[in-house]
Amino acid sequence: MNHNGIFSLSFPEAKTIIVSGDIHGDFNQLVFKLCIQYQLTDTLLIVAGDCGFGFEKKEYYEQMVRRNVKRMNQANNWIVFVRGNHDNPAYFDGAMFNFKRFIAIPDYTILQACNHTILCVGGAISIDRIYRINEWDKRKYRVHSNEPQENDISRNLYWQNKAPIYDSDKLNTIRANFLIDTVVTHTAPSYCELFSKSNLNQWAENDPSLIEDIQFERKAMDMLLNHLKTNNHPINHWYYGHFHQSWHSAIDGILYQMLDIMEFCQIY
């Protein structure tokens, strides 16, 4: 559903909302954990980035859906994927990967479920980006030389336009239609843990603009938060992944929660 360019989804049947940390391509494990291990039903699961789209061919992800759809239908669950830095942005337009039980959503999507309104904004900087670019160049010639590279969803290890974007126009459009109480992003505002990823300085030695780019990434989240507060959104929860650790803290009336890899957190 589109409100003036704002993508929004409603889940009237959902009775529970869960956020998961990065899954790095472990889609089958994610479904198993949701439907079998925790036996959750009528649940909306939001993956806070680094889903793992783009490392395989498109058929791989479609096959994953076919393999798990019966289980998801029986449990009446839905999984929504937010864009991480280890994801090909081409999958996250709301159309490329859009199934009844699984959907990869654009940045600034609004989700409505359980009487809550959730804003999702993806993206972050990969600290190992130089390595990934070089590694793919090597691998490309060795293995995939016969694979066409011109289309948006060809396999890769790294994608250029991955940083989160602060979009005040979209936020103003959202404000005309929605009041947000919960935010799910991949990275986090600058005063949330972790303040930097481990080995950052090591990677920065060969990547001169890395530290500055990461500061800009966190600043985009600060601006997002500031915009939401200034426009009187009743925001009280903010969830994110990216840092591969657990942490939570209440800061200025908002509970921030960082989720580890494949960590589930029931939010409502």
C-alpha positions as CSV (number, residue, x, y, z in Angstrom):
1,M,0.0,0.0,0.0
2,N,1.4,3.4,-0.9
3,H,0.7,6.7,0.8
4,N,2.3,9.3,-1.5
5,G,5.3,7.2,-2.0
6,I,5.3,5.8,1.6
7,F,5.2,2.0,1.6
8,S,3.0,0.7,4.4
9,L,1.9,-2.7,5.4
10,S,-0.8,-3.7,7.9
11,F,-1.0,-7.0,9.7
12,P,-4.5,-7.1,11.3
13,E,-4.3,-10.8,12.2
14,A,-0.9,-10.5,14.1
15,K,-1.1,-10.9,17.8
16,T,2.6,-10.7,18.6
17,I,5.5,-8.7,17.2
18,I,9.1,-9.9,17.4
19,V,12.3,-8.3,16.2
20,S,15.4,-10.4,15.2
21,G,19.0,-9.3,14.9
22,D,21.1,-10.0,11.8
23,I,20.5,-13.4,10.2
24,H,23.3,-13.4,7.6
25,G,21.4,-15.7,5.2
26,D,20.2,-18.3,7.7
27,F,16.6,-18.0,6.5
28,N,15.6,-21.7,7.1
29,Q,17.0,-21.5,10.6
30,L,15.0,-18.3,11.2
31,V,11.7,-19.9,10.2
32,F,12.6,-23.0,12.3
33,K,13.2,-20.9,15.3
34,L,10.0,-18.9,14.8
35,C,7.6,-21.7,14.0
36,I,9.1,-24.9,15.6
37,Q,11.5,-24.0,18.4
38,Y,9.4,-21.2,19.9
39,Q,6.1,-22.4,18.3
40,L,5.0,-18.9,17.7
41,T,1.7,-18.3,15.9
42,D,0.0,-15.1,14.5
43,T,3.4,-13.4,14.8
44,L,5.0,-10.6,12.8
45,L,8.8,-11.1,12.8
46,I,10.9,-8.1,11.7
47,V,14.6,-8.8,10.8
48,A,16.6,-5.7,11.6
49,G,19.0,-5.9,8.6
50,D,21.8,-8.1,7.3
51,C,19.3,-10.6,6.0
52,G,21.7,-11.9,3.4
53,F,20.0,-11.0,0.1
54,G,22.3,-10.9,-2.9
55,F,25.0,-13.4,-2.2
56,E,23.1,-16.1,-4.1
57,K,21.0,-16.0,-7.2
58,K,17.4,-14.8,-7.0
59,E,16.1,-18.4,-7.4
60,Y,17.8,-19.4,-4.2
61,Y,15.6,-17.0,-2.2
62,E,12.4,-18.1,-4.1
63,Q,13.3,-21.7,-3.3
64,M,13.6,-20.7,0.4
65,V,10.1,-19.3,0.3
66,R,8.7,-22.5,-1.3
67,R,10.5,-24.6,1.2
68,N,9.0,-22.7,4.2
69,V,5.7,-21.4,3.1
70,K,3.6,-24.4,4.4
71,R,5.1,-24.0,7.9
72,M,4.5,-20.2,7.8
73,N,0.9,-20.6,6.6
74,Q,0.1,-23.1,9.3
75,A,1.5,-20.9,12.0
76,N,0.0,-17.8,10.4
77,N,3.3,-15.9,10.7
78,W,4.9,-13.2,8.6
79,I,8.6,-12.2,8.2
80,V,9.5,-8.6,7.1
81,F,13.1,-8.0,6.1
82,V,14.8,-4.6,6.7
83,R,17.9,-3.7,4.6
84,G,21.3,-4.2,6.1
85,N,24.8,-3.4,4.8
86,H,25.2,-7.1,3.8
87,D,22.2,-7.0,1.5
88,N,21.7,-6.0,-2.1
89,P,19.4,-2.9,-2.0
90,A,17.7,-4.0,-5.2
91,Y,15.8,-6.6,-3.2
92,F,14.3,-4.0,-0.9
93,D,11.8,-2.1,-3.1
94,G,8.7,-4.0,-1.8
95,A,8.3,-5.7,-5.2
96,M,11.4,-7.8,-6.0
97,F,10.9,-10.0,-3.0
98,N,7.3,-9.9,-2.1
99,F,5.3,-13.0,-1.0
100,K,2.4,-13.4,1.3
101,R,4.5,-14.6,4.2
102,F,7.9,-13.0,3.3
103,I,8.7,-9.5,2.1
104,A,11.8,-7.3,1.8
105,I,10.7,-3.7,2.4
106,P,11.9,-0.3,1.3
107,D,13.5,2.1,3.7
108,Y,10.8,4.3,5.4
109,T,8.2,1.6,5.3
110,I,5.5,1.8,8.0
111,L,4.3,-1.4,9.6
112,Q,1.0,-1.5,11.5
113,A,0.2,-4.4,13.9
114,C,-1.1,-4.9,17.4
115,N,-2.1,-1.3,17.6
116,H,1.4,-0.1,17.1
117,T,3.0,1.9,14.2
118,I,6.6,0.9,13.4
119,L,9.0,2.8,11.1
120,C,11.7,0.7,9.4
121,V,14.9,2.3,8.0
122,G,17.7,0.1,6.7
123,G,21.3,0.6,5.8
124,A,24.8,0.9,7.4
125,I,28.4,1.0,6.3
126,S,30.4,-2.2,5.9
127,I,33.7,-1.8,7.8
128,D,35.3,-4.6,5.6
129,R,34.1,-3.0,2.4
130,I,37.6,-2.7,0.8
131,Y,38.2,-6.4,1.4
132,R,34.8,-7.3,0.0
133,I,35.3,-5.3,-3.2
134,N,38.8,-6.8,-3.8
135,E,37.7,-10.3,-2.9
136,W,34.8,-10.1,-5.3
137,D,37.1,-8.9,-8.1
138,K,39.3,-11.9,-7.5
139,R,36.4,-14.3,-7.3
140,K,34.5,-12.8,-10.2
141,Y,37.3,-13.7,-12.7
142,R,37.9,-17.1,-11.2
143,V,34.4,-18.4,-10.7
144,H,31.6,-16.2,-12.1
145,S,33.2,-15.0,-15.4
146,N,30.3,-16.5,-17.3
147,E,27.7,-14.8,-15.2
148,P,26.2,-11.6,-16.5
149,Q,26.9,-8.8,-14.1
150,E,24.8,-6.0,-15.6
151,N,21.5,-6.7,-13.8
152,D,20.7,-5.4,-10.4
153,I,20.4,-8.7,-8.6
154,S,23.5,-10.5,-9.9
155,R,25.4,-12.1,-7.1
156,N,28.0,-10.0,-5.3
157,L,29.7,-9.5,-1.9
158,Y,29.4,-5.7,-1.7
159,W,26.9,-3.0,-2.9
160,Q,27.7,0.7,-3.1
161,N,24.6,2.5,-2.0
162,K,24.2,1.0,1.4
163,A,24.4,3.8,3.9
164,P,21.2,4.8,5.7
165,I,19.6,7.9,4.3
166,Y,17.9,10.7,6.4
167,D,14.9,11.6,4.3
168,S,13.0,14.6,5.8
169,D,10.5,14.7,2.9
170,K,9.5,11.1,3.5
171,L,9.2,11.7,7.3
172,N,7.0,14.7,6.6
173,T,4.7,12.6,4.4
174,I,4.6,9.9,7.1
175,R,3.7,12.5,9.8
176,A,0.6,13.5,7.7
177,N,-0.7,9.9,7.9
178,F,0.9,8.1,10.9
179,L,2.1,8.5,14.5
180,I,5.2,6.3,15.1
181,D,5.8,4.7,18.5
182,T,8.5,2.2,17.5
183,V,11.6,2.3,15.2
184,V,13.5,-0.6,13.7
185,T,16.8,0.2,12.0
186,H,20.0,-1.7,11.1
187,T,22.4,0.7,12.7
188,A,21.7,3.1,15.7
189,P,22.0,6.7,16.8
190,S,25.5,7.9,17.8
191,Y,25.0,7.7,21.6
192,C,23.8,4.1,21.6
193,E,26.2,1.2,22.0
194,L,28.4,0.0,20.3
195,F,30.3,3.2,19.7
196,S,32.4,1.5,17.0
197,K,32.6,-2.0,15.6
198,S,35.6,-4.1,16.6
199,N,38.7,-3.9,14.4
200,L,37.4,-0.6,12.9
201,N,40.8,1.0,13.2
202,Q,42.4,-1.9,11.5
203,W,40.1,-1.7,8.5
204,A,40.4,2.1,8.4
205,E,44.2,1.8,7.8
206,N,43.4,0.8,4.2
207,D,40.2,2.8,3.9
208,P,40.8,6.5,4.5
209,S,37.2,7.6,4.5
210,L,35.8,4.8,6.5
211,I,35.7,6.5,10.0
212,E,34.1,9.6,8.5
213,D,31.5,7.6,6.6
214,I,30.6,5.7,9.8
215,Q,30.2,8.9,11.7
216,F,27.9,10.1,9.0
217,E,25.9,6.9,9.1
218,R,25.2,7.3,12.9
219,K,24.5,11.0,12.4
220,A,21.7,10.1,9.9
221,M,20.1,8.1,12.7
222,D,20.5,11.1,15.1
223,M,18.7,13.3,12.5
224,L,16.0,10.7,12.1
225,L,15.4,10.6,15.8
226,N,15.5,14.3,16.1
227,H,12.9,14.7,13.4
228,L,10.6,12.2,15.0
229,K,10.8,13.9,18.4
230,T,10.4,17.4,16.9
231,N,7.2,16.2,15.2
232,N,5.8,14.8,18.4
233,H,5.8,11.1,17.4
234,P,5.1,9.1,20.6
235,I,8.3,7.1,20.1
236,N,9.2,4.8,23.0
237,H,11.1,1.9,21.5
238,W,14.0,1.6,19.1
239,Y,15.5,-1.7,17.9
240,Y,18.6,-2.4,15.8
241,G,21.1,-5.1,14.9
242,H,24.4,-4.6,13.0
243,F,26.8,-4.8,16.0
244,H,26.4,-8.5,16.8
245,Q,26.0,-8.0,20.6
246,S,23.1,-7.5,23.0
247,W,22.6,-4.3,24.9
248,H,19.6,-2.2,26.1
249,S,19.2,1.1,27.8
250,A,16.5,3.7,28.3
251,I,17.7,7.1,27.1
252,D,15.5,10.2,27.3
253,G,12.3,8.1,27.6
254,I,13.1,5.8,24.7
255,L,14.1,2.2,25.3
256,Y,17.0,1.2,22.9
257,Q,17.7,-2.4,22.3
258,M,20.6,-3.8,20.3
259,L,20.0,-7.4,19.1
260,D,22.7,-10.0,18.6
261,I,22.8,-12.3,15.6
262,M,19.6,-14.3,15.4
263,E,18.5,-12.9,18.8
264,F,14.7,-12.6,19.1
265,C,13.0,-9.9,21.2
266,Q,9.3,-9.8,21.7
267,I,8.3,-6.2,21.4
268,Y,4.5,-6.4,21.7
